[in-house]
Amino acid sequence: MHRRTWLAAAGAAALGGILPRAYAADGYPNRPVRLIVPFLAGTSPDNMARALSAELAPKLGQPLVVENMPGAGGIIGGRALKRAAADGYTLGVLANTHVINIHMYKQMPYDPARDFTCIAPLSGGPTALVVPANSPYRTAADLIAAMKRAPGKLNYGSGGKGSIAHLAVESMLHQTGTEAVHVPYKGAPEILTAMLTGQTQFGMPVLSTATSYLRNGQVRALAVTTAERSRYFPDVPTLAEALPPGFVLDNWSGLFAPAGMPAALTQRLFTAINEVQASGKLDAMLEASAGELRRSASPAQFREMVSAETRRYASLMRDIGMTADIG
């Protein structure tokens, strides 16, 4: 073997000992990876992005730099992700709003299916119907009865029009034939602070956003919106127990890239994420926020899930009259 060939082979072997074999093959990544989060710091997708970046960085051999780009229900960050190069150096942690917005806005700067590469689901969990700890409403039935007695008297907060918290409440109001005043805020954490300052009387944030407030006794959960009770709050009933069967609204987040990312690179990232999820290193973060892991067998399966969610929200939002009413 010539000396130059031997040195090249030795260098590759040494690099393979530092980086996972899949990444050493083509040198990806050789610089930091940008991780866009289209939501405020402290939200469920942001928490997941920061935990994931800490665990993926050693596998990639480069840091993942989280960049919060909140606004317009996630559209600002989604648009930035769409416009990035499909080379693996710009990724995004997107949530349900990714497939909700297309049904909310008359004009969208991107198509959630055509303009993105689906890599892997990350986390999920219910939204939670919550009230301040000093609220007179002890159950979901109490709250619904109060809204029937005085339509439009109570206020509820959301993280913005078209957010999952907005959609969850409007779905509940539609099913129960009740009315309440919607007060939109810039992000989900403000749902809780608005209740504690008396601006609103209830809300339905993602459970992970409300978890610390629940554990501190600042707010009370009346129900969760998954098909089964949360294992973190087993005494809190599902909303389906108080409403007609079938009220299920499951929040999720996932890792996406711009459309056109090479399939081999997509598979590498998917494999690395599965390894992180299987290691249990995300479990502590999820337990702290009452979240749940979400997994799929392949990027293609995740893409199918996103397509199914797009169709499901189209039907739901059509039923409650929230379709394409924002410029």
TAUR-V543747 format. One line per field, one symbol per residue. phi: phi as a letter, one per 40 degrees, with the letter a starting at -180 (. if undefined). burial: # if it has 24 or more other C-alpha atoms within 12 Angstrom, else .. A space follows every 10 residues. Layout:
phi->???
burial->???
This chain:
phi->.cdccccccc ccccccccbd dcccdbgccb adbcbcbcac cgcdcccccc ccccccdccc gacbccbcbc hfggcccccc cdccccbgcb bacbbdddbc dcccbcbbca bccccabcba cbaaiccbcb bdccccccbc cccccccccb dgccbbbach cgcccccccc ccccccgbba ccbcbcaddc dccccccgcb baabcddccc dcccccgcbb ccabbccbcc ccbccccccc cbbddhcbbb cabacbbcdg cddccdcccd cccccccccg ccccccccbf cbcbbacadc cccccccccc cccdcccccb gbcfbbd
burial->.......... ........## .##....##. ..######## ########## #######.## ##.####### ########## ##.#.##### ########## #####..### ###.###### ########## ###.#.#### #.##.##... ...####### ########## ####.#.### ########## ######..## ########## #.##....## ######.### .##..##### .##...#### ########## #...###### ####.##... .##.###### ######..#. .##.###.## ..##.##..# .##....
